[in-house]
Amino acid sequence: MSTESTESIELPPVAPEVLAEAVENLTLRLRKKLDAATEGCAAGAGLAADGSVTLRFGEDALVTLRPGPAGTITTAEQATCSCLLAPRCLHRAAALGAAPLADAPPEPVAAAGSHESADPAGPGDSAGTTGSAGSTESAGSTEPAAAVEPADRVGPAEPAEPAPALTAAQLRAAGALWQVAAEALAAGVTAGGAVVQAEVLRAAHTARLAGLPRAEAAALRVVRGLRAARERRAGQRLGDLTGAFRELLHTAGLLASGSADPALTGTARRAYAPGGSLQVHGLCREPVLSATGYGGVVTHVLGPDGSRYSVSDVRPGGLARARGAGSASVALGGATLDHAGLARGGLRIVGATVSAEGRLGAGRGVRATPLPGISWTERPAAALFARPAAEAVAELSADPEGAETALLGCDVTVVGAAGEHLLVRETRPDAPLLRLLPAHPHPELAHTQNLRRIAAYPGVQLRVLGRPDLDRTATLRPLAVGPVPGAEHTLRLPEEWLGRADLGYDRLQGMHFPTGAAAPVPLPAAEGPDPLADSPLWRVRRLLETGVAGGRRALAEAARGTSSLAAASYGPLRRAGLTAAADLAAALAAEADRRPRDVFGRLADPSPDGYAWAWLAAATHLAAAERSLIAASWAADPSAAMSAAR
């Protein structure tokens, strides 16, 4: 079979269960060679004339990947090898292991007459959870096909029905997932190769079949994080993998203990329920780009009562689609609007379908007509900018999952650039410095360039709408900016922009800024107090990340003897009043080093359960303490946060 190209060929995404089965079918001898075979095998990939991808292993083995209509490998028959051992061969498993993991396939929507768009990626989305524009690996989620309201709509509380007990299959799946997650944590990045990852994928697939999509999504994030760490990909952060392990162990551990909280089981994908007639007005739009090759746009809109909705158009296509979708037509009820027009306009929708996250569906019975847009100074948009940012962040910190999709508005004065940040100060008395970071760091998107342009105009006043980053102190990732009402030294945007610029699509120019110099704004010598960086919690964080990177043995060795992570180093934690953090860290170090052996030198307790529970306890406490410190960094007196973190 001839190939058209052998340069920069991307392997098609592979369903997790297909990869897990391929690794499971290998003999023990071949499994030991799998990591070495996988490394670098994608470099020689070629694209055949029929769209299949080929990988050559020596002279006698040619692996062919034939993706389906969706562009993914979903069955074992779509991956073949020409060698004599196929399909139980090393070449086929290595080729599948080198390909990216596919998101969970969407399921049909149960509502009759409805053909909704199942966007597999969106800002802050992941299967089974609601919530990191920072997340680049995303999948759709499903909600029960019942009448739903957006999560931010406030109404009278209804009596909650008791959640049904977990089935025996769900308990077994959760227990198996906990076991492989604990083993993967004990192995760490250094020993978490293809075989360990395949075991997690197999347990994740079992969890999906048992109806535990949140646990499956958490397992997939761990596997993707292990891959990124082992391949030393650019932008990979050990802290992200630490958070993924915490989420997986937390979810699997509670489910295995019999907890039937619906928030723990999750939902399989977004399903749309009847929403009646709606009137919505645009706020802004943002590009979406995932690491699994999806791209598109999400336009945020508001209802008259302040309920937040969104219209998304995310499909395979990567960067090119993310850039072009901002001006693509809105596929909603025959509306004659594109996403740029919707972001500054509105819609009257009849027969609307709405997901529990507030996404508007495009069913056959939906009809939509355009409406004039509203400015940010009019209701209901004005309410987003009406209260101090610190109050909004404190409320969001109590619900971290909902915070990942929340929008926050505030009026700020530009101070200037400081490293990778754009420093601004909220225009309120005694407000702290805030840090603005690009909502998406890809250089081909307009976010970074626009922030650099704004940094060149210290003193200019802006109205900013963005998403708070609850992993960093006083950090906001802006999606759109506009002029501050009544301010003299503020933006001068074209009338057709309706008072805002979408930072992911619109490009600010010199003509959009005021002429003349603003009042001088001194750039501080330091960025101000950072309660998270100034606290001794970094000692616990480093201990946890050491365990993730090197496994149980590395953590035990680092915390033993005269190491800086020895028990004596927890003195600063106790002196700062963080005695619970110190006790949990010391218990984790002791558990990591506890390896009892029998008279023959064999491990008497080889189970990693105790170590995993000790690690999870320390990680959960650390996450809660850091959330308190980060929320306080938005307030006028960040020093008050330490008491909340204790």
NORSULRA-V28487 format. One record per residue. N is the residue number from 0. SS is DSSP state (2 for helix, 1 for strand, 0 for the rest). PSI is psi in whole degrees, 0 to 359 (* if undefined). OMEGA is omega in whole degrees, 0 to 359 (NA if undefined). Layout:
N,SS,PSI,OMEGA
N,SS,PSI,OMEGA
//
This chain:
0,0,124,181
1,0,152,179
2,1,149,180
3,1,331,185
4,1,148,175
5,0,17,182
6,0,132,173
7,0,44,178
8,0,126,176
9,0,131,179
10,0,145,179
11,0,146,177
12,1,148,183
13,1,135,176
14,0,136,184
15,2,321,183
16,2,331,178
17,2,316,178
18,2,316,181
19,2,319,180
20,2,321,180
21,2,320,179
22,2,321,180
23,2,330,182
24,0,352,180
25,0,150,172
26,0,165,180
27,2,323,180
28,2,318,180
29,2,328,179
30,2,324,179
31,2,338,180
32,2,357,190
33,2,316,182
34,2,317,179
35,2,323,180
36,2,326,182
37,2,323,185
38,0,120,175
39,0,1,184
40,2,337,181
41,2,348,183
42,2,330,181
43,2,21,182
44,0,144,178
45,1,153,180
46,1,121,181
47,1,167,183
48,0,332,181
49,0,7,178
50,0,354,178
51,0,160,181
52,1,134,182
53,1,146,176
54,1,127,183
55,1,128,174
56,1,96,182
57,0,201,184
58,0,337,189
59,0,358,185
60,1,123,177
61,1,116,178
62,1,133,180
63,1,126,178
64,1,120,181
65,0,91,181
66,0,154,179
67,0,190,182
68,0,330,180
69,0,358,179
70,0,14,182
71,1,159,174
72,1,108,185
73,0,349,179
74,0,157,181
75,2,330,183
76,2,344,180
77,2,356,177
78,1,114,183
79,1,158,177
80,1,147,183
81,0,358,183
82,0,169,185
83,0,337,182
84,0,353,183
85,0,144,6
86,0,5,181
87,0,44,186
88,0,161,179
89,2,324,184
90,2,314,182
91,2,317,179
92,2,322,179
93,2,319,179
94,2,317,178
95,2,323,179
96,2,335,179
97,2,343,181
98,0,153,177
99,0,156,178
100,1,137,178
101,0,153,174
102,0,162,179
103,0,136,181
104,0,143,178
105,0,149,177
106,0,156,180
107,0,144,177
108,0,135,187
109,0,335,185
110,0,131,181
111,0,144,178
112,0,17,184
113,0,133,176
114,0,84,185
115,0,155,176
116,0,117,180
117,0,86,181
118,0,119,183
119,0,355,179
120,0,140,178
121,0,167,182
122,0,119,178
123,0,16,182
124,1,148,165
125,1,152,185
126,0,131,178
127,0,355,178
128,1,161,170
129,1,114,183
130,0,*,NA
131,0,103,172
132,0,341,176
133,0,341,179
134,0,123,179
135,0,356,176
136,0,107,188
137,0,156,175
138,0,160,181
139,0,166,179
140,0,154,182
141,0,142,175
142,0,157,179
143,0,144,182
144,0,67,176
145,0,169,180
146,0,131,184
147,0,159,175
148,0,154,174
149,0,150,185
150,0,334,184
151,0,4,179
152,0,128,183
153,0,131,180
154,0,177,180
155,0,136,182
156,0,137,178
157,0,148,179
158,0,129,182
159,0,133,176
160,0,142,179
161,0,137,181
162,0,140,178
163,0,147,180
164,0,151,178
165,0,144,177
166,0,167,178
167,2,323,179
168,2,321,179
169,2,320,178
170,2,318,179
171,2,318,181
172,2,318,179
173,2,319,178
174,2,318,179
175,2,321,180
176,2,320,176
177,2,317,183
178,2,312,181
179,2,329,177
180,2,318,178
181,2,320,178
182,2,321,178
183,2,322,177
184,2,317,179
185,2,329,179
186,2,321,181
187,2,181,181
188,2,320,185
189,2,324,180
190,2,4,181
191,0,62,182
192,0,200,187
193,2,325,182
194,2,314,178
195,2,317,180
196,2,321,180
197,2,325,177
198,2,320,177
199,2,320,180
200,2,321,178
201,2,316,178
202,2,326,178
203,2,319,178
204,2,320,177
205,2,321,178
206,2,321,179
207,2,316,179
208,2,331,180
209,0,356,179
210,0,37,178
211,0,69,186
212,2,331,179
213,2,319,178
214,2,320,178
215,2,315,181
216,2,320,178
217,2,321,179
218,2,319,179
219,2,323,178
220,2,322,178
221,2,314,181
222,2,316,178
223,2,323,177
224,2,320,177
225,2,319,178
226,2,313,182
227,2,320,180
228,2,318,181
229,2,329,179
230,2,357,180
231,0,49,181
232,0,150,177
233,0,138,180
234,0,356,180
235,0,133,180
236,0,131,179
237,2,329,178
238,2,325,178
239,2,318,179
240,2,324,176
241,2,316,177
242,2,324,179
243,2,319,177
244,2,320,179
245,2,316,180
246,2,317,181
247,2,312,181
248,2,322,178
249,2,312,182
250,2,310,182
251,2,321,181
252,2,316,179
253,2,319,178
254,2,318,180
255,2,335,178
256,0,356,177
257,0,4,179
258,0,127,183
259,0,26,178
260,0,125,180
261,2,332,178
262,2,334,179
263,2,320,180
264,2,324,179
265,0,183,179
266,0,151,194
267,0,322,177
268,0,166,181
269,0,123,170
270,0,146,186
271,0,137,180
272,1,158,180
273,1,135,180
274,1,3,179
275,1,213,179
276,1,135,182
277,1,152,171
278,1,120,185
279,1,152,178
280,1,142,185
281,1,145,174
282,1,305,182
283,1,174,175
284,1,155,179
285,1,141,176
286,1,149,178
287,1,130,180
288,1,120,181
289,0,160,180
290,0,350,179
291,0,12,174
292,0,7,178
293,1,148,177
294,1,158,179
295,1,208,185
296,1,150,171
297,1,126,177
298,1,125,182
299,1,133,182
300,1,162,181
301,1,144,171
302,1,168,182
303,0,332,180
304,0,9,180
305,0,0,177
306,0,137,185
307,1,133,177
308,1,173,176
309,1,153,175
310,1,118,185
311,1,150,177
312,1,85,185
313,1,120,183
314,1,173,176
315,1,142,180
316,0,346,174
317,2,216,186
318,2,317,183
319,2,320,180
320,2,325,178
321,2,322,180
322,2,322,184
323,2,338,185
324,2,342,181
325,2,336,178
326,2,14,179
327,0,158,181
328,1,146,178
329,0,118,181
330,0,74,183
331,0,102,172
332,0,31,178
333,0,19,180
334,0,135,180
335,0,55,180
336,0,150,167
337,1,176,184
338,2,329,175
339,2,319,178
340,2,323,179
341,2,323,180
342,2,336,180
343,0,13,180
344,0,213,181
345,1,175,180
346,1,142,166
347,1,118,189
348,1,130,176
349,1,133,181
350,1,36,184
351,1,149,170
352,1,135,189
353,1,138,173
354,0,169,180
355,0,336,178
356,0,359,179
357,0,12,178
358,1,136,180
359,1,129,182
360,0,166,183
361,0,60,179
362,0,168,182
363,0,331,182
364,0,2,182
365,0,134,176
366,1,135,183
367,1,139,176
368,1,142,183
369,1,151,175
370,1,156,174
371,0,150,179
372,0,170,176
373,0,153,177
374,0,169,179
375,0,347,179
376,0,351,181
377,0,157,174
378,0,145,6
379,0,356,184
380,2,327,183
381,2,334,181
382,2,335,179
383,2,337,183
384,2,11,190
385,0,340,183
386,0,159,181
387,0,145,180
388,2,326,182
389,2,322,179
390,2,317,180
391,2,319,181
392,2,322,178
393,2,321,178
394,2,320,180
395,2,329,182
396,2,335,178
397,0,344,179
398,0,77,185
399,2,326,181
400,2,315,178
401,2,334,182
402,2,335,183
403,0,340,179
404,0,1,183
405,0,153,176
406,0,142,183
407,1,136,179
408,1,146,177
409,1,157,175
410,1,131,186
411,1,161,172
412,1,130,183
413,1,130,176
414,1,313,179
415,1,178,180
416,1,145,176
417,1,98,184
418,0,232,181
419,0,357,183
420,1,155,163
421,1,115,183
422,1,132,176
423,1,164,176
424,1,129,179
425,1,139,185
426,0,62,175
427,0,154,181
428,0,136,175
429,0,26,180
430,0,145,179
431,0,170,172
432,1,138,174
433,1,152,180
434,1,127,176
435,1,131,177
436,0,152,179
437,0,138,177
438,0,329,172
439,0,127,188
440,0,358,184
441,0,129,184
442,0,339,180
443,0,349,174
444,0,162,191
445,0,354,187
446,2,305,186
447,2,316,181
448,2,320,180
449,2,320,178
450,2,324,176
451,2,322,178
452,2,317,180
453,2,322,182
454,2,338,180
455,0,359,182
456,0,69,178
457,0,141,181
458,0,343,179
459,0,144,181
460,1,138,185
461,1,149,165
462,1,119,189
463,1,134,172
464,1,123,183
465,1,192,183
466,1,121,179
467,1,139,178
468,0,103,185
469,0,9,171
470,0,355,182
471,0,152,180
472,0,131,173
473,0,52,184
474,1,133,179
475,1,136,176
476,1,100,188
477,1,140,175
478,1,328,182
479,1,155,177
480,1,159,178
481,1,176,178
482,0,151,176
483,0,124,182
484,0,130,177
485,0,352,180
486,0,143,181
487,0,315,184
488,0,81,183
489,1,184,184
490,0,152,175
491,0,86,186
492,0,154,177
493,0,149,183
494,2,324,182
495,2,346,176
496,2,353,176
497,0,39,171
498,0,19,174
499,0,154,177
500,1,126,176
501,1,112,189
502,0,341,178
503,0,346,184
504,0,310,179
505,0,143,179
506,0,119,181
507,0,139,178
508,0,172,180
509,2,327,181
510,2,343,181
511,2,357,182
512,0,155,182
513,0,151,176
514,0,157,181
515,0,165,183
516,0,139,176
517,0,172,175
518,0,136,184
519,0,136,178
520,0,105,182
521,0,134,176
522,0,120,184
523,0,149,178
524,0,328,175
525,0,160,183
526,0,8,180
527,0,172,182
528,0,138,177
529,0,95,185
530,2,332,180
531,2,314,180
532,2,329,183
533,2,346,182
534,0,154,178
535,0,11,179
536,0,345,180
537,2,334,179
538,2,319,177
539,2,318,180
540,2,317,180
541,2,325,177
542,2,314,180
543,2,316,181
544,2,330,174
545,2,320,177
546,2,322,178
547,2,318,184
548,2,313,186
549,2,354,180
550,2,184,184
551,2,319,183
552,2,319,179
553,2,320,179
554,2,318,180
555,2,317,180
556,2,322,181
557,2,328,183
558,0,5,184
559,0,149,171
560,0,229,186
561,0,15,180
562,0,155,178
563,0,345,178
564,0,13,178
565,0,168,185
566,2,328,181
567,2,337,182
568,2,355,178
569,2,3,176
570,2,314,178
571,2,327,177
572,2,317,181
573,2,321,180
574,2,332,177
575,0,2,180
576,0,5,182
577,0,59,185
578,2,326,179
579,2,318,178
580,2,319,180
581,2,317,181
582,2,318,180
583,2,321,179
584,2,318,179
585,2,321,178
586,2,322,178
587,2,316,179
588,2,320,180
589,2,319,180
590,2,322,179
591,2,327,183
592,0,359,182
593,0,105,180
594,0,72,183
595,0,142,181
596,1,154,179
597,0,187,185
598,0,343,179
599,0,4,179
600,0,6,179
601,0,151,179
602,1,126,180
603,0,336,179
604,0,80,184
605,0,353,183
606,0,136,178
607,0,10,186
608,2,310,182
609,2,318,178
610,2,318,181
611,2,319,179
612,2,319,179
613,2,319,178
614,2,317,181
615,2,320,179
616,2,314,179
617,2,321,181
618,2,321,180
619,2,316,178
620,2,318,180
621,2,317,180
622,2,319,179
623,2,319,180
624,2,319,180
625,2,325,177
626,2,321,179
627,2,317,180
628,2,320,181
629,2,318,178
630,2,321,181
631,2,338,181
632,0,344,176
633,0,348,184
634,0,170,182
635,0,335,183
636,0,81,182
637,2,337,182
638,2,342,179
639,2,352,184
640,2,333,187
641,2,322,180
642,2,326,179
643,2,335,182
644,2,347,184
645,0,*,NA
//
